């Protein structure tokens, strides 16, 4: 029984860490995978490519300058997005 508790404690400790700026994260986790001040986002587009811990503004637009937090043209192509014509931030146009 003692051994089982030890294994459980090790597994719990291994899953408690958070990720910093520009590190990969899992947006499907119930608790945040990222350090405070960062959100787990898909920089290329909604559910497109790989998700990273990035700084975002109040509207959810990525403001982080980390290379991992910038749109990835290869991922966009695989997701069927054209980065040259589609606005990434979902903002309004004038």
Buried (B, 14 or more C-beta within 10 A) or exposed (E): EEEEEEEEEEEEEEEEEBBEBBBEBEBEEEEBBBBEEBBBBBBBBEEBBEBBBBBBEEEEEBEBEBEBBBBBBEBBEEBEBEBEEEEBEEEEEE
